[in-house]
Amino acid sequence: MENDLPRRREAAGLSQGELAEAVGVTRQTINAIERDRYDPSLDLAFKLAAHFECHIEDIFQPDDDEET
Amino acid sequence: MFDTLTPKTDEPGQARRVYYRVVYAILAIAIVGLLAGLVTGREVLGTIIYCGGAWIGSGITFLAPKLTDVPLQDERDTELYNRASGLTLGVLFVLGLSVIPAIYVLEAAGRIEPPPEVTGAILLASGLFLLWGVAYGIVKRR
């Protein structure tokens, strides 16, 4: 799953640690999501969307080969 | 506990590092204590140190996440543990499925006589799979 979390986080002027603290996970988890090495749970995706005041699909998009 | 160990100005990452260092240090002391007991002929003392360390380490692992708001472990940690456990069980299952029935058949036919260590390992693996089955059933119904 692709995401534009790094862009949104940097636009908000947040470090990975600050975002992690805001949504209740570790910095390593935010780092893994940004590097497409971990797909967050629905609960965490909702928290991230709420934090950036947008919809989940504004942050996360399925990979091209997953859309079929 | 780890809130009080960590200055308020530090990041949550610091509390997490303290948590892992404390747990690993306790387990390391337990293992070193056991080995030292074996080497010096004080097996009972070594065993007491090991059991104490194992219980304290396990207790901290269980209780610490409940006693602090700092995310010492999160959903990704849980997924990593689950994947590692699944991989371990998968490897054991493939090895066990390919070896254990053959050993049973060959032993029944009188072709081989497995040493007690092999019999013990088979029993241990069988018990592990049985425990996994029970745990799976419990988790499925919760």
Backbone of each chain as ProteinMPNN parsed JSONL, in Angstrom:
{"seq_chain_A": "MENDLPRRREAAGLSQGELAEAVGVTRQTINAIERDRYDPSLDLAFKLAAHFECHIEDIFQPDDDEET", "coords_chain_A": {"N_chain_A": [[0.843, -1.191, 0.0], [0.581, 2.144, -0.936], [1.605, 5.365, 0.317], [1.298, 8.813, 1.329], [2.383, 9.736, 3.607], [4.932, 10.763, 4.55], [5.096, 13.254, 3.204], [2.838, 14.645, 4.15], [3.385, 14.663, 6.876], [5.783, 16.131, 7.008], [4.878, 18.513, 5.937], [3.281, 19.315, 7.984], [5.137, 19.93, 9.788], [6.153, 18.076, 11.576], [8.12, 15.728, 13.417], [9.041, 12.254, 12.986], [8.923, 11.034, 15.469], [7.295, 12.777, 16.925], [4.856, 12.591, 15.543], [4.395, 9.9, 15.957], [4.023, 9.847, 18.722], [1.71, 11.336, 18.873], [-0.232, 9.687, 17.757], [-0.019, 7.423, 19.207], [1.842, 5.305, 18.796], [5.039, 3.693, 18.153], [8.068, 5.388, 17.136], [9.43, 3.877, 15.306], [7.428, 2.456, 14.041], [6.031, 4.419, 12.596], [8.093, 5.124, 10.893], [8.407, 2.697, 9.497], [5.934, 2.552, 8.176], [6.108, 4.797, 6.511], [8.135, 3.998, 4.847], [6.939, 2.074, 3.379], [7.047, -0.472, 4.453], [5.384, -1.531, 6.253], [1.974, -2.081, 6.698], [-0.485, -0.187, 8.184], [-2.847, -0.904, 10.877], [-6.446, -0.778, 10.621], [-7.438, 0.786, 12.654], [-5.221, 2.38, 13.367], [-4.848, 3.677, 10.947], [-7.178, 5.203, 10.833], [-6.673, 6.894, 13.009], [-4.439, 8.3, 12.065], [-5.562, 9.58, 9.848], [-7.468, 11.166, 11.144], [-5.753, 12.763, 12.609], [-4.509, 14.279, 10.597], [-6.686, 15.442, 9.608], [-8.202, 14.434, 7.381], [-9.378, 12.07, 4.87], [-8.968, 8.485, 5.085], [-8.277, 7.398, 2.598], [-7.078, 9.522, 1.447], [-4.564, 9.531, 2.407], [-3.598, 6.9, 2.21], [-3.115, 4.712, -0.493], [-4.05, 1.982, -2.554], [-1.632, -0.329, -3.95], [-0.803, -0.352, -7.464], [-1.013, -2.939, -8.557], [-2.769, -4.073, -6.805], [-5.239, -3.117, -7.229], [-6.982, -4.418, -8.918]], "CA_chain_A": [[0.0, 0.0, 0.0], [1.366, 3.373, -1.02], [1.083, 6.437, 1.171], [2.045, 10.069, 1.267], [2.563, 10.163, 5.002], [6.09, 11.666, 4.757], [4.801, 14.612, 2.729], [1.888, 15.273, 5.071], [4.05, 14.881, 8.172], [6.733, 17.24, 6.869], [4.096, 19.741, 5.743], [2.77, 19.712, 9.303], [6.282, 20.289, 10.624], [6.295, 17.084, 12.641], [9.104, 14.654, 13.279], [8.419, 10.93, 13.098], [8.648, 10.778, 16.879], [6.147, 13.589, 17.358], [3.653, 11.983, 14.973], [4.189, 8.619, 16.65], [3.452, 10.135, 20.043], [0.353, 11.862, 18.706], [-1.182, 8.621, 17.415], [0.129, 6.332, 20.171], [2.681, 4.176, 18.383], [6.458, 4.01, 18.261], [8.638, 6.069, 15.969], [9.807, 2.847, 14.336], [6.243, 2.085, 13.271], [5.818, 5.488, 11.624], [9.165, 4.983, 9.905], [8.104, 1.528, 8.661], [4.809, 2.908, 7.301], [6.578, 5.729, 5.481], [8.995, 3.282, 3.895], [6.122, 1.005, 2.776], [7.439, -1.776, 4.993], [4.338, -1.976, 7.171], [0.636, -1.529, 6.48], [-1.077, 0.011, 9.52], [-4.186, -1.427, 11.119], [-7.511, 0.185, 10.306], [-7.517, 1.698, 13.794], [-4.138, 3.364, 13.254], [-5.123, 4.486, 9.751], [-8.185, 6.199, 11.226], [-6.018, 7.887, 13.874], [-3.606, 9.166, 11.22], [-6.465, 10.431, 9.061], [-8.04, 12.156, 12.055], [-4.703, 13.714, 12.976], [-4.276, 15.196, 9.479], [-8.012, 15.965, 9.23], [-8.52, 14.039, 6.011], [-9.876, 10.706, 4.804], [-7.912, 7.467, 5.016], [-7.824, 7.211, 1.22], [-6.233, 10.652, 1.06], [-3.194, 9.207, 2.831], [-3.194, 5.569, 1.743], [-3.676, 4.258, -1.756], [-3.578, 0.623, -2.856], [-0.669, -0.442, -5.049], [-1.448, -0.554, -8.765], [-1.328, -4.35, -8.785], [-3.781, -4.499, -5.846], [-6.501, -2.448, -7.531], [-7.865, -5.256, -9.729]], "C_chain_A": [[0.879, 1.241, 0.0], [0.766, 4.438, -0.093], [1.909, 7.701, 0.999], [2.212, 10.653, 2.673], [3.775, 11.075, 5.182], [5.779, 13.103, 4.349], [3.877, 15.338, 3.706], [2.554, 15.593, 6.415], [4.994, 16.081, 8.095], [6.002, 18.565, 6.665], [3.547, 20.26, 7.068], [3.9, 20.08, 10.26], [6.514, 19.345, 11.781], [7.464, 16.146, 12.358], [8.36, 13.322, 13.363], [8.038, 10.627, 14.545], [7.428, 11.534, 17.38], [4.837, 13.018, 16.812], [3.333, 10.666, 15.682], [3.534, 8.842, 18.01], [1.999, 10.583, 19.926], [-0.664, 10.751, 18.449], [-0.958, 7.365, 18.255], [0.861, 5.108, 19.68], [4.133, 4.585, 18.534], [6.943, 4.703, 16.99], [8.998, 5.061, 14.882], [8.625, 2.444, 13.461], [5.931, 3.134, 12.217], [6.855, 5.381, 10.506], [8.871, 3.823, 8.948], [6.944, 1.819, 7.701], [5.303, 3.804, 6.16], [7.442, 5.044, 4.431], [8.271, 2.121, 3.221], [6.539, -0.386, 3.239], [6.396, -2.322, 5.969], [3.03, -1.286, 6.817], [-0.052, -1.389, 7.83], [-2.432, -0.672, 9.633], [-5.211, -0.349, 10.748], [-7.618, 1.233, 11.409], [-6.458, 2.798, 13.695], [-4.35, 4.253, 12.035], [-6.158, 5.57, 10.062], [-7.555, 7.293, 12.095], [-5.171, 8.856, 13.046], [-4.475, 10.117, 10.398], [-7.073, 11.525, 9.941], [-7.003, 13.213, 12.414], [-4.482, 14.741, 11.868], [-5.586, 15.76, 8.918], [-8.313, 15.692, 7.756], [-9.091, 12.623, 6.041], [-8.699, 9.724, 4.701], [-7.36, 7.368, 3.595], [-7.044, 8.415, 0.694], [-4.763, 10.375, 1.415], [-2.723, 7.905, 2.185], [-3.893, 5.235, 0.431], [-3.168, 2.846, -2.019], [-2.543, 0.66, -3.97], [-1.427, -0.708, -6.335], [-1.858, -2.001, -8.973], [-2.35, -4.882, -7.785], [-5.168, -3.982, -6.213], [-7.468, -3.322, -8.302], [-8.825, -6.024, -8.864]], "O_chain_A": [[1.792, 1.379, 0.814], [-0.421, 4.406, 0.23], [3.065, 7.658, 0.579], [2.184, 11.865, 2.886], [3.675, 12.073, 5.895], [6.145, 14.05, 5.046], [4.105, 16.499, 4.045], [2.319, 16.646, 7.007], [5.013, 16.932, 8.985], [6.441, 19.608, 7.15], [3.369, 21.463, 7.26], [3.657, 20.489, 11.395], [7.006, 19.745, 12.836], [7.752, 15.817, 11.208], [7.196, 13.273, 13.761], [6.987, 10.049, 14.82], [6.63, 11.008, 18.156], [3.832, 12.965, 17.521], [2.177, 10.356, 15.967], [2.614, 8.122, 18.397], [1.165, 10.253, 20.769], [-1.817, 10.852, 18.869], [-1.627, 6.353, 18.045], [0.55, 3.99, 20.091], [4.429, 5.691, 18.987], [6.323, 4.618, 15.93], [8.888, 5.35, 13.691], [8.795, 2.128, 12.284], [5.606, 2.798, 11.078], [6.532, 5.53, 9.327], [9.062, 3.946, 7.738], [6.966, 1.384, 6.549], [4.96, 3.593, 4.997], [7.476, 5.459, 3.272], [8.898, 1.283, 2.573], [6.4, -1.36, 2.5], [6.52, -3.448, 6.45], [2.979, -0.066, 6.657], [-0.19, -2.377, 8.552], [-3.079, -0.979, 8.632], [-4.877, 0.825, 10.587], [-7.857, 2.41, 11.142], [-6.742, 3.976, 13.907], [-4.064, 5.449, 12.082], [-6.03, 6.71, 9.614], [-7.865, 8.474, 11.936], [-5.176, 10.064, 13.282], [-4.168, 11.303, 10.269], [-7.178, 12.677, 9.521], [-7.317, 14.399, 12.512], [-4.292, 15.925, 12.144], [-5.598, 16.455, 7.902], [-8.635, 16.602, 6.993], [-9.267, 12.044, 7.113], [-7.597, 10.087, 4.289], [-6.15, 7.268, 3.394], [-6.425, 8.346, -0.368], [-3.848, 10.918, 0.796], [-1.603, 7.815, 1.681], [-5.095, 5.447, 0.272], [-2.008, 2.537, -1.748], [-2.558, 1.548, -4.822], [-2.546, -1.221, -6.316], [-2.934, -2.269, -9.509], [-2.764, -6.036, -7.898], [-6.159, -4.358, -5.587], [-8.66, -3.019, -8.35], [-9.646, -6.784, -9.378]]}, "seq_chain_B": "MFDTLTPKTDEPGQARRVYYRVVYAILAIAIVGLLAGLVTGREVLGTIIYCGGAWIGSGITFLAPKLTDVPLQDERDTELYNRASGLTLGVLFVLGLSVIPAIYVLEAAGRIEPPPEVTGAILLASGLFLLWGVAYGIVKRR", "coords_chain_B": {"N_chain_B": [[5.745, 2.723, 36.027], [7.929, 2.969, 34.17], [7.469, 5.522, 33.464], [8.284, 6.927, 35.684], [10.926, 6.251, 35.721], [11.912, 7.652, 33.65], [12.927, 10.885, 32.737], [10.644, 13.664, 32.523], [10.998, 15.316, 30.342], [12.072, 13.834, 28.343], [11.806, 11.96, 25.243], [9.224, 9.581, 24.25], [10.579, 7.481, 23.13], [12.857, 7.199, 24.661], [11.928, 6.094, 27.054], [11.104, 3.665, 26.035], [13.549, 2.574, 25.242], [14.773, 2.322, 27.755], [13.055, 0.455, 28.901], [13.476, -1.873, 27.252], [16.215, -2.25, 27.693], [16.297, -2.757, 30.455], [14.79, -5.146, 30.628], [16.288, -6.898, 28.944], [18.727, -6.809, 30.289], [18.102, -7.994, 32.762], [17.394, -10.581, 31.911], [19.844, -11.326, 30.802], [21.482, -11.337, 33.083], [20.241, -13.412, 34.429], [20.772, -15.621, 32.761], [23.58, -15.624, 32.732], [23.988, -16.017, 35.432], [22.973, -18.618, 35.751], [24.743, -20.093, 34.114], [27.128, -19.511, 35.436], [26.616, -20.714, 37.86], [26.591, -23.393, 37.061], [29.253, -23.72, 36.216], [30.72, -23.217, 38.548], [29.856, -25.121, 40.254], [27.669, -24.572, 41.825], [24.891, -25.269, 41.403], [22.245, -25.089, 42.328], [22.031, -22.478, 43.328], [22.545, -21.074, 40.963], [20.327, -21.887, 39.479], [18.265, -20.759, 40.979], [18.844, -18.021, 40.634], [18.475, -17.869, 37.876], [15.735, -18.601, 37.566], [14.553, -16.597, 39.1], [15.305, -14.297, 37.628], [14.073, -14.867, 35.175], [11.369, -14.888, 35.892], [11.038, -12.28, 36.918], [11.755, -10.749, 34.662], [9.79, -11.617, 32.833], [7.552, -10.765, 34.221], [7.871, -7.972, 34.211], [7.713, -7.551, 31.466], [5.077, -8.222, 31.056], [3.639, -6.524, 32.778], [4.585, -3.851, 32.52], [3.671, -2.529, 30.06], [1.046, -2.089, 30.837], [1.181, -0.283, 32.858], [1.979, 2.166, 32.015], [1.483, 5.005, 29.854], [3.095, 5.342, 27.758], [3.923, 4.081, 24.579], [5.29, 1.172, 24.771], [5.295, -1.174, 23.387], [3.818, -1.704, 20.225], [1.25, -2.046, 17.649], [2.711, -2.91, 15.434], [4.929, -4.196, 16.547], [3.554, -6.33, 17.718], [2.607, -7.596, 15.41], [5.016, -8.342, 14.232], [5.996, -10.152, 16.162], [3.989, -12.089, 15.946], [4.315, -12.94, 13.298], [6.916, -13.962, 13.388], [6.539, -16.013, 15.249], [4.703, -17.587, 13.854], [6.268, -18.331, 11.669], [8.259, -19.816, 12.957], [6.727, -21.928, 14.06], [5.763, -22.969, 11.665], [8.096, -23.927, 10.404], [8.861, -25.851, 12.317], [6.618, -27.49, 12.107], [6.704, -28.454, 9.461], [9.159, -29.815, 9.51], [8.597, -31.626, 11.577], [6.376, -33.009, 10.543], [7.534, -34.276, 8.414], [9.38, -35.963, 9.522], [8.636, -37.179, 12.031], [6.394, -39.098, 11.69], [7.7, -40.982, 10.076], [9.7, -41.889, 11.774], [8.148, -43.081, 13.768], [6.977, -45.21, 12.287], [9.208, -46.668, 11.372], [10.298, -47.352, 13.827], [8.23, -48.946, 14.887], [8.364, -51.007, 13.1], [10.65, -52.153, 13.834], [13.003, -51.394, 12.705], [14.589, -49.265, 13.461], [15.925, -47.943, 16.529], [15.086, -45.428, 18.32], [17.081, -43.099, 20.156], [16.727, -42.029, 23.626], [16.805, -39.221, 23.665], [15.805, -38.435, 21.179], [13.234, -39.451, 21.305], [12.297, -37.871, 23.416], [12.464, -35.342, 22.21], [10.553, -35.638, 20.216], [8.24, -35.966, 21.74], [8.208, -33.481, 22.998], [7.857, -31.783, 20.779], [5.385, -32.711, 19.92], [3.81, -32.034, 22.129], [4.06, -29.275, 22.001], [2.723, -28.667, 19.602], [0.207, -29.556, 20.298], [-0.392, -27.806, 22.387], [-0.408, -25.448, 20.909], [-2.633, -25.892, 19.305], [-4.68, -25.899, 21.234], [-4.417, -23.274, 22.194], [-4.998, -21.875, 19.858], [-7.678, -22.573, 19.491], [-8.806, -21.355, 21.754], [-8.208, -18.619, 21.302], [-9.612, -18.234, 18.949], [-12.239, -18.315, 19.741], [-12.555, -16.145, 21.382]], "CA_chain_B": [[7.119, 2.422, 36.426], [8.886, 3.541, 33.263], [7.254, 6.962, 33.485], [9.08, 7.49, 36.762], [12.334, 6.046, 35.404], [12.297, 8.53, 32.559], [12.617, 12.292, 32.956], [9.468, 14.081, 31.774], [11.336, 16.033, 29.12], [12.549, 12.891, 27.338], [10.837, 11.436, 24.308], [8.783, 8.229, 24.574], [11.609, 6.539, 22.69], [13.79, 6.972, 25.77], [11.281, 5.128, 27.959], [11.116, 2.365, 25.353], [14.918, 2.056, 25.325], [14.977, 1.906, 29.144], [12.282, -0.777, 29.08], [14.156, -3.01, 26.632], [17.505, -2.472, 28.358], [16.041, -3.386, 31.761], [14.365, -6.536, 30.419], [17.408, -7.681, 28.421], [19.752, -6.907, 31.335], [17.65, -8.99, 33.734], [17.522, -11.905, 31.302], [21.271, -11.62, 30.669], [21.967, -11.687, 34.426], [19.697, -14.732, 34.748], [21.499, -16.647, 31.996], [24.959, -15.653, 33.241], [23.918, -16.635, 36.757], [22.806, -20.061, 35.581], [25.999, -20.653, 33.607], [28.126, -19.4, 36.511], [26.301, -21.758, 38.822], [27.024, -24.669, 36.497], [30.714, -23.767, 36.176], [31.29, -23.204, 39.903], [29.297, -26.212, 41.052], [26.55, -24.083, 42.656], [23.774, -25.371, 40.452], [20.976, -24.638, 42.928], [22.059, -21.012, 43.342], [22.391, -20.638, 39.581], [18.938, -22.102, 39.074], [17.442, -19.745, 41.658], [19.073, -16.744, 39.943], [17.841, -17.936, 36.557], [14.27, -18.574, 37.703], [14.179, -15.257, 39.558], [15.438, -13.382, 36.502], [13.058, -15.172, 34.163], [10.065, -14.453, 36.398], [11.013, -10.812, 36.993], [11.733, -10.247, 33.287], [8.465, -11.883, 32.265], [6.603, -9.907, 34.924], [8.003, -6.606, 33.693], [7.189, -7.555, 30.097], [3.616, -8.299, 31.117], [3.021, -5.43, 33.529], [5.016, -2.494, 32.154], [2.77, -1.84, 29.109], [-0.221, -1.739, 31.488], [1.416, 0.724, 33.889], [2.412, 3.434, 31.437], [0.828, 5.401, 28.62], [4.096, 5.341, 26.695], [3.818, 2.844, 23.801], [6.5, 0.345, 24.818], [5.107, -2.055, 22.238], [2.617, -1.298, 19.513], [0.675, -3.061, 16.767], [3.732, -3.471, 14.549], [5.656, -5.177, 17.358], [2.706, -7.518, 17.833], [2.589, -8.311, 14.129], [6.328, -8.97, 14.038], [6.036, -11.337, 17.024], [3.089, -13.099, 15.385], [4.916, -13.502, 12.084], [8.064, -14.786, 13.79], [6.005, -17.228, 15.877], [4.129, -18.394, 12.791], [7.364, -18.907, 10.886], [8.878, -20.858, 13.787], [5.83, -23.086, 14.098], [5.717, -23.542, 10.322], [9.321, -24.716, 10.206], [8.752, -27.03, 13.184], [5.553, -28.354, 11.606], [7.199, -29.138, 8.261], [10.174, -30.775, 9.938], [7.947, -32.689, 12.357], [5.517, -33.824, 9.676], [8.339, -35.086, 7.511], [10.286, -36.857, 10.25], [8.048, -37.929, 13.151], [5.691, -40.32, 11.276], [8.67, -41.957, 9.58], [10.364, -42.495, 12.938], [7.167, -43.993, 14.387], [6.804, -46.406, 11.448], [10.447, -47.444, 11.393], [10.44, -47.918, 15.173], [7.243, -50.016, 15.012], [8.804, -52.13, 12.269], [11.878, -52.682, 14.415], [14.159, -51.038, 11.875], [15.445, -48.351, 14.232], [15.59, -47.786, 17.949], [15.476, -44.041, 18.599], [17.602, -42.83, 21.505], [15.773, -41.293, 24.471], [16.784, -37.793, 23.326], [14.909, -38.253, 20.029], [11.876, -39.658, 21.821], [11.959, -36.672, 24.182], [12.237, -34.237, 21.276], [9.268, -35.888, 19.549], [7.197, -35.674, 22.722], [8.192, -32.03, 23.183], [7.242, -31.181, 19.596], [3.964, -33.069, 19.931], [3.186, -31.212, 23.162], [4.015, -27.892, 21.506], [1.636, -28.565, 18.616], [-1.053, -29.709, 21.031], [-0.608, -26.527, 23.074], [-0.775, -24.467, 19.888], [-4.015, -26.168, 18.924], [-5.556, -25.431, 22.313], [-4.355, -21.808, 22.202], [-5.726, -21.405, 18.666], [-9.103, -22.72, 19.774], [-9.201, -20.321, 22.727], [-8.15, -17.301, 20.654], [-10.66, -18.174, 17.922], [-13.55, -18.142, 20.368], [-12.621, -14.912, 22.181]], "C_chain_B": [[8.124, 3.127, 35.52], [8.644, 5.041, 33.074], [8.15, 7.6, 34.532], [10.567, 7.303, 36.507], [12.834, 7.074, 34.405], [11.966, 9.967, 32.89], [11.475, 12.738, 32.05], [9.813, 14.719, 30.443], [11.777, 15.08, 28.005], [11.429, 12.437, 26.431], [10.385, 10.048, 24.762], [9.809, 7.175, 24.172], [12.594, 6.223, 23.793], [13.211, 5.952, 26.75], [11.307, 3.733, 27.36], [12.513, 1.738, 25.45], [15.205, 1.559, 26.73], [14.289, 0.572, 29.399], [13.027, -1.983, 28.506], [15.486, -3.311, 27.31], [17.316, -3.185, 29.692], [15.692, -4.865, 31.579], [15.542, -7.395, 29.946], [18.497, -7.853, 29.477], [19.366, -7.97, 32.367], [17.8, -10.403, 33.17], [18.984, -12.297, 31.142], [21.854, -12.044, 32.015], [21.491, -13.098, 34.791], [20.485, -15.827, 34.049], [22.934, -16.769, 32.489], [24.989, -16.325, 34.619], [23.794, -18.134, 36.677], [24.106, -20.718, 35.117], [27.09, -20.615, 34.675], [27.883, -20.467, 37.574], [26.763, -23.123, 38.348], [28.544, -24.813, 36.578], [31.306, -23.908, 37.575], [30.733, -24.307, 40.804], [28.184, -25.786, 41.995], [25.28, -24.056, 41.8], [22.468, -24.83, 41.029], [20.911, -23.113, 42.933], [21.859, -20.456, 41.939], [20.958, -20.782, 39.102], [18.022, -21.076, 39.705], [17.589, -18.387, 40.965], [18.36, -16.738, 38.597], [16.311, -17.819, 36.668], [13.794, -17.188, 38.149], [14.216, -14.251, 38.418], [14.352, -13.601, 35.472], [11.679, -14.675, 34.613], [9.959, -12.932, 36.449], [10.929, -10.206, 35.591], [10.37, -10.434, 32.645], [7.414, -10.972, 32.906], [6.648, -8.483, 34.417], [7.421, -6.522, 32.284], [5.666, -7.529, 30.089], [2.999, -7.026, 31.713], [3.351, -4.034, 32.996], [4.089, -1.822, 31.144], [1.45, -1.414, 29.74], [-0.055, -0.569, 32.452], [1.848, 2.079, 33.328], [1.627, 3.726, 30.167], [1.803, 5.422, 27.446], [3.991, 4.028, 25.917], [5.134, 2.059, 23.792], [6.49, -0.68, 23.693], [3.847, -1.566, 21.524], [2.199, -2.39, 18.543], [1.7, -3.684, 15.838], [4.593, -4.485, 15.292], [4.865, -6.472, 17.451], [2.694, -8.311, 16.533], [3.923, -9.01, 13.877], [6.448, -10.233, 14.888], [5.18, -12.454, 16.432], [3.697, -13.764, 14.155], [6.094, -14.402, 12.418], [7.586, -16.097, 14.42], [5.421, -18.157, 14.818], [5.201, -19.073, 11.959], [8.025, -20.049, 11.655], [8.019, -22.122, 13.823], [5.754, -23.763, 12.736], [6.917, -24.421, 10.044], [9.253, -25.996, 11.036], [7.724, -28.019, 12.637], [6.04, -29.135, 10.379], [8.234, -30.194, 8.635], [9.524, -31.95, 10.668], [7.132, -33.609, 11.489], [6.343, -34.738, 8.781], [9.172, -36.127, 8.243], [9.558, -37.761, 11.245], [7.279, -39.176, 12.69], [6.65, -41.398, 10.792], [9.369, -42.658, 10.735], [9.425, -43.484, 13.627], [7.074, -45.3, 13.616], [8.046, -47.289, 11.523], [10.682, -48.088, 12.759], [9.477, -49.096, 15.36], [7.666, -51.248, 14.224], [10.094, -52.738, 12.788], [13.126, -52.354, 13.621], [15.127, -50.116, 12.612], [15.0, -48.371, 15.688], [16.02, -46.378, 18.361], [16.027, -43.886, 20.018], [16.588, -42.021, 22.312], [15.677, -39.805, 24.127], [15.81, -37.521, 22.172], [13.456, -38.435, 20.475], [11.41, -38.426, 22.595], [11.655, -35.494, 23.275], [10.894, -34.389, 20.567], [8.114, -35.56, 20.499], [7.062, -34.162, 22.928], [7.492, -31.343, 22.007], [5.741, -31.477, 19.568], [3.203, -32.22, 20.951], [3.042, -29.772, 22.719], [2.868, -27.71, 20.521], [0.274, -28.697, 19.296], [-1.401, -28.4, 21.746], [-1.037, -25.45, 22.085], [-2.234, -24.651, 19.47], [-5.005, -25.671, 19.969], [-5.599, -23.904, 22.325], [-5.126, -21.237, 21.014], [-7.236, -21.466, 18.906], [-9.612, -21.653, 20.724], [-9.261, -18.952, 22.061], [-9.287, -17.142, 19.649], [-12.02, -17.857, 18.527], [-13.663, -16.847, 21.163], [-13.108, -13.745, 21.358]], "O_chain_B": [[9.045, 3.791, 35.995], [9.519, 5.751, 32.578], [8.71, 8.673, 34.312], [11.387, 8.079, 36.999], [14.033, 7.339, 34.322], [10.838, 10.259, 33.286], [11.348, 12.246, 30.929], [9.013, 14.673, 29.509], [11.847, 15.482, 26.844], [10.253, 12.514, 26.787], [11.067, 9.403, 25.559], [9.901, 6.114, 24.789], [13.114, 5.109, 23.864], [13.916, 5.058, 27.217], [11.504, 2.744, 28.066], [12.653, 0.542, 25.705], [15.808, 0.5, 26.901], [14.854, -0.324, 30.026], [13.191, -2.995, 29.186], [15.851, -4.474, 27.487], [18.069, -4.1, 30.028], [16.223, -5.728, 32.277], [15.772, -8.484, 30.473], [19.121, -8.911, 29.56], [20.212, -8.756, 32.795], [18.272, -11.308, 33.858], [19.337, -13.463, 31.321], [22.63, -12.997, 32.085], [22.236, -13.879, 35.383], [20.83, -16.839, 34.659], [23.45, -17.876, 32.648], [25.896, -17.098, 34.928], [24.433, -18.854, 37.444], [24.521, -21.75, 35.645], [27.876, -21.554, 34.81], [28.824, -21.048, 38.116], [27.27, -23.921, 39.137], [29.063, -25.864, 36.952], [32.28, -24.635, 37.768], [31.099, -24.407, 41.975], [27.793, -26.553, 42.875], [24.696, -23.009, 41.521], [21.682, -24.196, 40.324], [19.886, -22.523, 42.592], [21.111, -19.5, 41.738], [20.435, -19.912, 38.406], [17.106, -20.573, 39.055], [16.603, -17.689, 40.733], [17.726, -15.753, 38.217], [15.683, -17.039, 35.952], [12.789, -16.671, 37.661], [13.293, -13.454, 38.249], [13.774, -12.646, 34.954], [10.921, -14.115, 33.821], [8.936, -12.358, 36.077], [10.153, -9.283, 35.346], [9.852, -9.529, 31.991], [6.511, -10.475, 32.233], [5.611, -7.852, 34.212], [6.73, -5.563, 31.941], [5.045, -6.9, 29.232], [1.987, -6.52, 31.227], [2.503, -3.141, 33.015], [3.74, -0.657, 31.33], [0.798, -0.491, 29.252], [-1.038, 0.071, 32.824], [2.058, 3.028, 34.083], [1.164, 2.811, 29.487], [1.395, 5.508, 26.288], [3.971, 2.96, 26.528], [5.981, 2.255, 22.92], [7.53, -1.012, 23.122], [2.919, -1.07, 22.164], [2.709, -3.509, 18.59], [1.582, -4.857, 15.485], [4.951, -5.522, 14.732], [5.409, -7.564, 17.289], [2.762, -9.54, 16.544], [3.958, -10.132, 13.372], [6.935, -11.26, 14.416], [5.585, -13.616, 16.416], [3.612, -14.98, 13.983], [6.265, -15.465, 11.823], [8.152, -17.159, 14.161], [5.618, -19.371, 14.875], [5.07, -20.24, 11.587], [8.315, -21.106, 11.095], [8.516, -23.233, 13.64], [5.687, -24.99, 12.655], [6.782, -25.524, 9.514], [9.545, -27.085, 10.542], [7.927, -29.232, 12.694], [5.81, -30.34, 10.276], [8.193, -31.322, 8.143], [9.849, -33.111, 10.417], [7.169, -34.829, 11.649], [5.912, -35.837, 8.433], [9.627, -37.088, 7.624], [9.822, -38.962, 11.304], [7.496, -40.245, 13.261], [6.449, -42.582, 11.059], [9.604, -43.866, 10.69], [9.835, -44.576, 14.02], [7.088, -46.377, 14.212], [7.949, -48.502, 11.713], [11.19, -49.205, 12.855], [9.854, -50.123, 15.924], [7.376, -52.38, 14.611], [10.58, -53.729, 12.242], [14.181, -52.954, 13.829], [16.339, -50.185, 12.407], [13.88, -48.755, 16.025], [17.18, -46.157, 18.709], [15.501, -44.472, 20.964], [15.691, -41.401, 21.741], [14.618, -39.195, 24.272], [15.09, -36.523, 22.175], [12.57, -37.678, 20.077], [10.268, -37.99, 22.449], [10.716, -34.736, 23.52], [10.185, -33.409, 20.341], [7.127, -34.945, 20.094], [5.955, -33.631, 23.021], [6.66, -30.456, 22.191], [4.932, -30.611, 19.235], [2.1, -31.748, 20.679], [2.041, -29.117, 23.013], [2.13, -26.727, 20.589], [-0.689, -28.031, 18.915], [-2.545, -27.946, 21.717], [-1.916, -24.64, 22.378], [-2.97, -23.679, 19.304], [-6.039, -25.093, 19.633], [-6.668, -23.306, 22.449], [-5.826, -20.232, 21.148], [-7.972, -20.538, 18.57], [-10.7, -21.109, 20.54], [-10.231, -18.213, 22.227], [-9.857, -16.06, 19.509], [-12.853, -17.207, 17.896], [-14.762, -16.482, 21.581], [-13.223, -12.633, 21.872]]}, "name": "protein", "num_of_chains": 2, "seq": "MENDLPRRREAAGLSQGELAEAVGVTRQTINAIERDRYDPSLDLAFKLAAHFECHIEDIFQPDDDEETMFDTLTPKTDEPGQARRVYYRVVYAILAIAIVGLLAGLVTGREVLGTIIYCGGAWIGSGITFLAPKLTDVPLQDERDTELYNRASGLTLGVLFVLGLSVIPAIYVLEAAGRIEPPPEVTGAILLASGLFLLWGVAYGIVKRR"}
